[in-house]
């Protein structure tokens, strides 16, 4: 490709998005560059502090439980207080709780503070996603969500590598470093990101009545949306096995931790290399078809682990399910926005975030149980089945999806995404 062609591709991939989005993207990148503690918390507790693996597992579960609570609470705050205040509260809370974790010594105190870290860390997700939906035009949202996911994975790859080196100098430096980076993220939000919550109508107006009618009950009674949350829970639960069941299975076959690190690095590398070009290809295509394809790729990718007996085959399996992950993430986030009323975006994003928090809490327990009782091959075969179930669910559920603004309406005659912008209760 010529220099002009490369420049044109970059402009098409990165151009046309508002400046506020790029400050939000920068805050995400800074946040993820400093995400040291969660990755190395179990190793810190067992190696540096001398606690048992069971205690480390309990702390990890409480961290996940905090994330569950944080997702719901932050969703409500995002709609009531606004996107910017919720992000600032979450980031300041994360910085303070992470720093506290470096100093607490009593087991109960460690467990409680870890739960607070999980709560605060996950509380920013609904606000970030809601603000992104507020400030980016409907036709550009899939691309914007993909760029945000790209920033998350760049930050994760860099922070994971850096944390391993920093930990050799002292685990406390990980806590100090994350607290400082999250604080820097809060500074970016405070200085550069104005509030984006859609303006409320005057009291007593029909529009305001519709806006205030969006409650957590509204979200939970939205059957189609809750089905999307459940399907995402299935797929995220599969992806979680890459960091729990996969290393266990490889260890049982005699592979080392270095072998696992080598092949799993392919996941982050592929996302960094392919997320943008793949998104350019899929961003205006049928979300139903894309989600079906992504579910099949994810399920079959993990299913291939049943046949893997070499690093090359494990690498092939990772390539398959990573492609499913690349397709799924921005498409799924775009779908969530389509199904969310404007004044309920925070609550909808908070409940959707539950699928991630619940999978982090339950997937490790389920994967370990299946491996212990039935063996690794049973888990991987079950993963392929779950991928097919999710694909079938998407195919049946999304036969009628509201079209984004600028796209033709669906055959069923459902309103386009532009209509809920005027009527907040339209997607409730």
C-alpha positions in Angstrom: 0.0 0.0 0.0 1.3 3.5 -0.9 1.9 6.2 1.7 -1.2 7.9 0.5 -3.2 4.7 1.0 -1.9 4.2 4.5 -2.7 7.8 5.4 -6.2 7.5 4.0 -6.8 4.3 6.0 -5.7 6.0 9.2 -7.9 8.9 8.5 -10.9 6.6 7.9 -10.2 4.7 11.1 -9.4 7.6 13.4 -11.0 10.6 11.8 -14.4 12.2 12.3 -14.6 11.6 16.1 -15.1 14.5 18.5 -12.2 15.8 20.5 -14.0 15.0 23.7 -13.9 11.3 22.7 -10.1 11.4 22.4 -9.7 12.8 25.9 -12.0 10.0 27.1 -9.9 7.5 25.1 -6.8 9.0 26.7 -8.2 8.6 30.2 -9.0 4.9 29.4 -5.5 4.3 28.1 -3.9 6.0 31.2 -6.1 4.0 33.5 -5.3 0.7 31.9 -1.5 1.5 31.7 -1.6 1.6 35.5 -3.8 -1.5 36.1 -1.2 -3.5 38.0 -2.8 -4.8 41.1 -5.6 -7.0 39.9 -3.3 -9.0 37.6 -0.7 -9.7 40.4 -2.9 -9.6 43.5 -3.0 -13.4 44.0 0.8 -13.6 43.5 1.3 -10.7 45.9 -0.8 -12.4 48.7 0.8 -15.8 48.3 4.5 -15.1 47.5 5.1 -11.8 49.2 2.7 -11.9 52.1 2.7 -15.7 52.7 -1.0 -16.3 52.6 -2.6 -19.5 51.4 -3.9 -20.1 47.9 -7.4 -20.5 49.4 -7.2 -17.0 51.0 -6.0 -15.5 47.7 -8.9 -17.1 46.0 -11.3 -15.7 48.6 -9.8 -12.2 48.2 -10.2 -12.6 44.4 -13.8 -13.6 44.8 -14.5 -10.6 47.0 -12.8 -8.3 44.5 -15.3 -9.7 41.9 -18.2 -9.3 44.3 -17.2 -5.7 44.7 -17.3 -5.3 41.0 -20.8 -6.7 40.8 -22.0 -4.1 43.4 -20.0 -1.3 41.7 -21.6 -2.0 38.3 -25.1 -1.5 39.6 -24.5 1.4 41.9 -22.5 3.3 39.2 -25.2 2.7 36.6 -27.7 4.5 38.8 -25.2 7.3 39.7 -24.3 7.8 36.0 -28.0 8.7 35.3 -28.6 10.7 38.5 -25.4 12.5 39.2 -24.0 12.5 35.7 -21.2 10.8 33.8 -18.3 13.0 34.9 -19.0 13.0 38.7 -19.4 9.2 38.6 -16.1 8.8 36.8 -14.3 11.1 39.3 -15.8 9.3 42.3 -14.8 5.9 40.9 -11.3 7.0 40.0 -10.6 8.8 43.3 -12.0 5.8 45.1 -9.8 3.4 43.1 -6.7 5.4 43.8 -7.4 5.6 47.5 -8.4 2.0 48.0 -5.5 0.7 46.0 -3.1 2.8 48.0 -4.7 1.5 51.2 -4.2 -2.1 50.1 -0.4 -1.6 50.2 -0.6 -0.8 54.0 -3.3 -3.0 55.5 -2.0 -6.2 57.1 -4.9 -8.0 58.9 -6.5 -10.6 56.7 -10.0 -9.2 57.3 -8.8 -5.7 56.4 -7.2 -7.0 53.2 -10.4 -8.8 52.2 -12.5 -5.7 52.8 -10.2 -3.3 51.0 -9.9 -5.7 48.1 -13.7 -5.7 47.8 -13.6 -1.9 47.8 -11.0 -1.9 45.1 -13.2 -4.1 43.0 -16.2 -1.9 43.6 -14.3 1.3 42.7 -12.5 -0.1 39.7 -15.7 -1.3 38.0 -17.7 1.7 38.9 -16.2 3.8 36.0 -17.3 1.4 33.2 -21.0 2.4 33.0 -20.1 6.1 33.0 -17.4 5.8 30.4 -19.7 3.8 28.0 -22.6 6.2 28.6 -20.5 9.3 27.9 -19.1 7.7 24.7 -22.7 7.0 23.5 -23.6 10.6 24.4 -20.8 12.3 22.4 -20.3 10.1 19.4 -22.7 10.1 16.4 -24.7 6.8 16.1 -23.0 5.8 12.8 -19.5 6.1 14.5 -20.3 4.3 17.8 -19.1 0.9 16.8 -15.8 2.4 15.7 -15.5 4.4 18.9 -16.2 1.4 21.1 -13.6 -0.6 19.1 -11.0 2.2 19.6 -11.8 2.2 23.3 -11.4 -1.6 23.5 -8.1 -1.2 21.6 -6.9 1.3 24.3 -7.8 -1.2 27.0 -5.8 -4.0 25.4 -2.8 -1.8 24.7 -2.8 -0.7 28.3 -3.3 -4.2 29.6 -0.4 -5.5 27.5 2.0 -2.8 28.6 0.9 -2.8 32.2 1.2 -6.6 32.5 4.8 -6.6 31.2 5.8 -3.6 33.3 4.2 -5.0 36.4 6.3 -8.1 36.2 9.4 -6.0 36.2 8.2 -3.6 38.9 7.2 -6.5 41.2 10.8 -7.6 41.2 11.7 -4.3 42.9 8.9 -4.6 45.4 5.2 -5.3 45.2 4.4 -2.1 47.1 5.6 -0.2 44.0 2.7 -1.7 42.1 0.2 -0.2 44.5 1.9 3.2 44.4 2.1 3.1 40.6 -1.6 2.2 40.0 -2.8 4.8 42.6 -0.7 7.5 40.8 -1.9 6.5 37.3 -5.6 6.4 38.3 -5.2 9.8 39.9 -3.7 11.1 36.7 -6.7 9.7 34.9 -9.0 11.6 37.2 -7.1 14.8 36.5 -7.7 14.2 32.7 -11.4 13.8 33.4 -11.6 16.8 35.6 -9.8 19.1 33.3 -10.8 18.0 29.8 -14.2 16.2 30.0 -17.3 18.3 30.5 -20.5 16.6 31.5 -22.4 14.9 28.6 -25.6 13.7 30.2 -28.6 14.7 28.0 -30.4 17.7 29.3 -33.5 16.9 31.4 -36.8 18.5 30.4 -38.6 20.9 32.6 -40.5 19.4 35.5 -44.0 18.2 34.6 -43.3 17.9 30.9 -44.1 14.5 29.2 -40.5 14.2 28.2 -39.3 14.5 31.8 -41.9 12.0 33.0 -40.5 9.5 30.5 -37.0 10.2 31.5 -37.6 9.8 35.3 -39.6 6.6 34.6 -36.4 4.7 33.7 -35.5 2.8 36.8 -33.6 -0.4 37.6 -36.9 -2.1 37.4 -37.3 -0.8 33.8 -34.0 -2.4 32.9 -34.7 -5.7 34.6 -38.1 -5.9 32.9 -36.6 -5.3 29.5 -36.7 -8.9 28.3 -34.7 -8.5 25.1 -32.0 -6.4 26.8 -31.7 -8.9 29.7 -31.4 -11.7 27.2 -28.5 -9.9 25.6 -26.9 -9.6 29.0 -27.3 -13.3 29.6 -25.8 -14.2 26.2 -22.8 -11.9 26.9 -22.4 -13.6 30.2 -22.0 -16.9 28.4 -19.3 -15.6 26.0 -17.4 -13.6 28.7 -17.5 -16.7 30.8 -15.8 -18.6 28.0 -13.1 -15.9 27.6 -12.4 -16.0 31.3 -11.4 -19.6 31.0 -8.4 -18.4 29.0 -6.9 -17.1 32.2 -8.1 -19.8 34.6 -8.8 -23.2 33.0 -6.4 -22.9 30.0 -3.2 -22.5 32.1 -4.4 -25.4 34.4 -5.0 -27.6 31.3 -1.7 -26.7 29.8 0.1 -27.4 33.1 -1.5 -30.9 33.3 0.0 -31.6 29.9 3.4 -30.6 31.1 3.7 -27.1 29.6 5.3 -24.4 31.7 4.1 -21.0 32.8 6.4 -19.5 30.2 4.7 -21.6 27.5 1.3 -20.3 28.6 2.6 -16.7 28.7 3.9 -17.1 25.1 0.7 -18.3 23.6 -1.7 -16.1 25.6 0.3 -13.1 24.5 -1.0 -13.8 21.1 -4.5 -12.7 22.3 -3.4 -9.1 23.1 -1.1 -8.9 20.1 -3.9 -9.9 17.7 -6.3 -7.4 19.3 -3.8 -4.6 19.0 -3.0 -5.5 15.3 -6.5 -6.4 14.1 -9.1 -4.5 16.1 -9.0 -1.4 13.9 -8.9 -3.0 10.5 -11.6 -5.6 11.4 -13.8 -2.9 12.8 -13.5 -0.9 9.6 -14.8 -3.9 7.8 -17.7 -4.8 10.1 -18.9 -1.4 11.5 -21.9 -0.9 9.2 -22.8 -4.6 8.8 -25.8 -6.5 10.3 -25.1 -6.8 14.1 -27.2 -10.0 14.3 -25.0 -11.8 11.8 -21.8 -10.5 13.4 -22.8 -11.6 16.9 -23.7 -15.0 15.6 -20.4 -15.4 13.9 -18.5 -14.1 16.9 -20.3 -16.5 19.2 -19.4 -19.5 17.0 -15.8 -18.4 16.7 -15.5 -18.0 20.4 -17.1 -21.3 21.2 -15.3 -23.3 18.6 -12.0 -21.6 19.4 -12.1 -22.8 23.0 -13.4 -26.1 21.7 -10.2 -26.6 19.7 -8.3 -26.8 23.0 -9.7 -30.3 23.4 -7.5 -31.4 20.4 -4.4 -29.3 21.3 -1.2 -31.1 22.3 1.3 -28.5 21.1 2.0 -24.8 21.5 1.2 -24.4 17.8 -2.3 -25.9 18.2 -3.0 -23.8 21.3 -1.9 -20.7 19.4 -4.3 -21.6 16.6 -7.2 -22.0 19.1 -6.3 -18.6 20.6 -6.4 -17.0 17.2 -9.9 -18.3 16.5 -11.5 -17.2 19.7 -9.6 -13.9 19.7 -11.2 -13.1 16.3 -14.6 -13.8 17.9 -13.7 -11.4 20.7 -12.6 -8.7 18.3 -15.9 -8.9 16.4 -18.0 -9.2 19.5 -16.9 -6.4 21.7 -17.7 -3.2 19.6 -20.7 -4.9 18.0 -22.2 -5.8 21.4 -21.5 -2.3 22.9 -23.2 -0.7 19.9 -26.2 -3.0 20.4 -26.5 -2.1 24.1 -26.7 1.6 23.1 -29.4 0.8 20.6 -31.5 -0.9 23.2 -31.0 1.8 25.9 -33.2 4.8 26.3 -31.1 8.0 26.4 -31.8 9.0 30.0 -31.3 5.4 31.1 -28.0 4.7 29.5 -26.1 4.6 32.8 -28.5 2.0 34.3 -28.4 -0.1 31.2 -24.6 0.0 31.0 -24.4 -0.8 34.7 -26.5 -3.9 34.3 -24.6 -4.9 31.1 -21.4 -4.6 33.0 -22.8 -7.1 35.5 -22.1 -9.8 32.9 -18.4 -9.0 33.1 -18.3 -8.9 36.9 -20.4 -12.0 37.4 -18.2 -14.0 34.9 -15.1 -12.9 36.8 -16.7 -14.1 40.0 -18.2 -17.4 38.8 -16.2 -18.6 35.7 -13.1 -19.6 37.7 -15.1 -21.7 40.1 -17.1 -23.4 37.3 -14.0 -24.1 35.2 -12.1 -25.6 38.1 -15.1 -27.7 39.1 -15.6 -29.1 35.6 -11.9 -29.9 35.2 -11.7 -31.7 38.6 -14.9 -33.7 38.0 -14.9 -34.4 34.3 -11.5 -33.3 32.8 -10.3 -30.5 30.6 -11.7 -32.0 27.4 -15.2 -31.9 28.8 -14.8 -28.2 29.6 -13.6 -27.4 26.1 -16.4 -29.5 24.4 -18.9 -27.7 26.6 -17.4 -24.4 25.5 -18.2 -25.3 21.9 -21.7 -26.1 22.8 -22.2 -22.9 24.7 -20.9 -20.9 21.7 -23.5 -22.6 19.6 -26.2 -21.8 22.2 -25.2 -18.2 22.2 -25.2 -18.0 18.4 -28.7 -19.5 18.3 -29.8 -17.0 21.0 -28.5 -14.0 19.0 -30.0 -15.3 15.8 -33.5 -15.7 17.4 -33.4 -12.6 19.6 -32.1 -10.0 17.2 -34.4 -10.7 14.2 -35.8 -7.2 14.9 -33.1 -4.7 15.9 -33.6 -0.9 15.8 -31.5 0.6 13.0 -28.9 3.2 13.8 -29.4 6.7 12.6 -28.5 7.0 8.9 -29.4 3.3 8.3 -32.6 2.0 6.8 -35.3 0.9 9.3 -35.7 -2.8 9.8 -38.2 -4.8 7.9 -40.3 -5.1 11.0 -40.9 -1.4 11.0 -39.2 -0.8 14.3 -38.0 2.8 14.9 -34.5 3.8 14.1 -32.0 4.7 16.8 -32.7 8.3 16.1 -36.2 8.0 17.6 -35.2 7.0 21.1 -33.0 10.1 21.1 -36.3 12.1 21.2 -38.3 9.7 23.3 -36.1 8.3 26.2 -38.6 5.7 27.1 -38.7 4.3 23.6 -36.3 1.4 24.3 -37.4 0.7 27.9 
